[in-house]
């Protein structure tokens, strides 16, 4: 499961790769530089966001239910 932030960063990375390829085909070095910079920023953002979302997901996992049984549970 991914978060909206991860989805947006992945979309930005793909768009940056396409921008870089388009700039290379058109021979526009400024477009290539912008694409490479955008890809690097998206990748750096993913390296920050993905471990954080993993840690949050792991902290939400509950352990075994250690509460005392209620009266109705004891009779069954």
KEKE-3310 file (N, C-alpha, C; in steps of 0.2 Angstrom, whole numbers, plus 5000, padded with zeros to 4 digits):
npx = (5004:5003:5006:4998:5008:5019:5014:5013:5026:5032:5026:5031:5044:5043:5038:5049:5059:5054:5054:5068:5072:5064:5070:5083:5081:5076:5087:5089:5098:5095:5082:5085:5093:5084:5075:5084:5087:5074:5071:5081:5077:5065:5068:5076:5066:5058:5066:5066:5052:5047:5053:5048:5034:5034:5038:5028:5017:5022:5021:5008:5003:4995:4998:4996:4980:4979:4970:4959:4948:4930:4915:4906:4914:4921:4911:4910)
npy = (4994:5011:5028:5044:5054:5046:5041:5053:5057:5047:5048:5061:5057:5049:5058:5067:5059:5057:5070:5072:5063:5068:5081:5077:5071:5082:5090:5100:5107:5113:5108:5095:5096:5101:5090:5080:5085:5086:5073:5068:5075:5070:5056:5058:5062:5051:5042:5047:5048:5034:5025:5032:5030:5016:5014:5021:5012:5000:5004:5005:4992:4980:4971:4955:4952:4956:4958:4955:4942:4944:4942:4935:4929:4920:4910:4903)
npz = (5000:4996:5000:4997:4995:4991:4979:4972:4971:4964:4952:4949:4947:4936:4926:4926:4921:4908:4903:4903:4893:4882:4881:4878:4866:4858:4859:4869:4881:4893:4897:4899:4910:4919:4920:4925:4937:4943:4944:4953:4964:4967:4969:4980:4989:4989:4996:5008:5012:5010:5020:5032:5031:5031:5045:5052:5048:5054:5067:5069:5069:5079:5094:5102:5109:5125:5135:5149:5150:5147:5156:5148:5138:5145:5148:5137)
capx = (5000:5007:5003:4997:5014:5023:5012:5015:5034:5033:5023:5036:5050:5042:5038:5056:5062:5051:5057:5075:5072:5062:5075:5089:5079:5076:5094:5089:5101:5091:5077:5088:5096:5078:5073:5088:5086:5068:5072:5085:5073:5059:5071:5078:5060:5055:5070:5064:5045:5045:5055:5044:5028:5035:5038:5021:5013:5024:5019:5000:5001:4994:5000:4990:4975:4981:4965:4956:4942:4924:4911:4902:4919:4923:4907:4910)
capy = (5000:5017:5034:5049:5057:5041:5041:5059:5057:5042:5052:5066:5054:5047:5064:5069:5054:5058:5076:5071:5060:5073:5086:5074:5070:5089:5094:5106:5105:5116:5103:5089:5098:5101:5083:5076:5088:5084:5065:5067:5077:5065:5050:5059:5063:5044:5039:5050:5046:5027:5022:5035:5027:5010:5015:5022:5006:4995:5006:5004:4985:4979:4965:4951:4955:4954:4960:4950:4940:4946:4936:4931:4925:4914:4905:4899)
capz = (5000:4995:5002:4991:4994:4987:4972:4968:4970:4959:4946:4947:4944:4929:4922:4925:4916:4901:4902:4901:4887:4877:4881:4875:4859:4855:4860:4874:4887:4899:4898:4901:4917:4923:4921:4929:4944:4946:4946:4959:4970:4968:4972:4987:4993:4991:5001:5015:5013:5011:5027:5037:5030:5034:5052:5054:5047:5059:5074:5070:5070:5086:5096:5104:5114:5132:5140:5153:5146:5150:5159:5142:5135:5150:5148:5130)
cpx = (5004:5003:5002:5004:5019:5021:5013:5022:5035:5031:5028:5042:5049:5042:5045:5060:5060:5053:5064:5075:5070:5067:5081:5087:5079:5082:5094:5092:5098:5086:5079:5091:5090:5075:5077:5088:5080:5068:5076:5081:5068:5062:5073:5072:5057:5060:5069:5057:5044:5047:5050:5037:5028:5035:5032:5017:5015:5021:5011:4998:5000:4996:4995:4986:4976:4976:4962:4949:4936:4920:4908:4908:4921:4918:4907:4916)
cpy = (5006:5023:5039:5052:5052:5041:5047:5059:5052:5045:5057:5063:5052:5053:5067:5065:5056:5065:5076:5068:5064:5078:5083:5073:5077:5093:5100:5104:5107:5111:5097:5090:5098:5094:5079:5079:5086:5077:5064:5070:5072:5059:5052:5060:5056:5041:5041:5047:5039:5024:5025:5031:5020:5010:5016:5016:5001:4997:5005:4996:4983:4972:4960:4954:4952:4956:4954:4948:4942:4940:4932:4927:4919:4909:4901:4895)
cpz = (5000:4998:4996:4990:4990:4980:4968:4967:4964:4952:4944:4944:4937:4924:4921:4920:4909:4899:4900:4895:4881:4876:4877:4867:4855:4856:4864:4880:4894:4901:4901:4909:4921:4925:4926:4937:4947:4948:4952:4965:4972:4971:4979:4992:4994:4996:5008:5017:5014:5018:5032:5037:5032:5042:5055:5053:5052:5066:5075:5070:5077:5088:5098:5109:5121:5137:5144:5149:5150:5152:5153:5139:5139:5149:5142:5130)
residu = (UNK:UNK:UNK:UNK:UNK:UNK:UNK:UNK:UNK:UNK:UNK:UNK:UNK:UNK:UNK:UNK:UNK:UNK:UNK:UNK:UNK:UNK:UNK:UNK:UNK:UNK:UNK:UNK:UNK:UNK:UNK:UNK:UNK:UNK:UNK:UNK:UNK:UNK:UNK:UNK:UNK:UNK:UNK:UNK:UNK:UNK:UNK:UNK:UNK:UNK:UNK:UNK:UNK:UNK:UNK:UNK:UNK:UNK:UNK:UNK:UNK:UNK:UNK:UNK:UNK:UNK:UNK:UNK:UNK:UNK:UNK:UNK:UNK:UNK:UNK:UNK)
# end
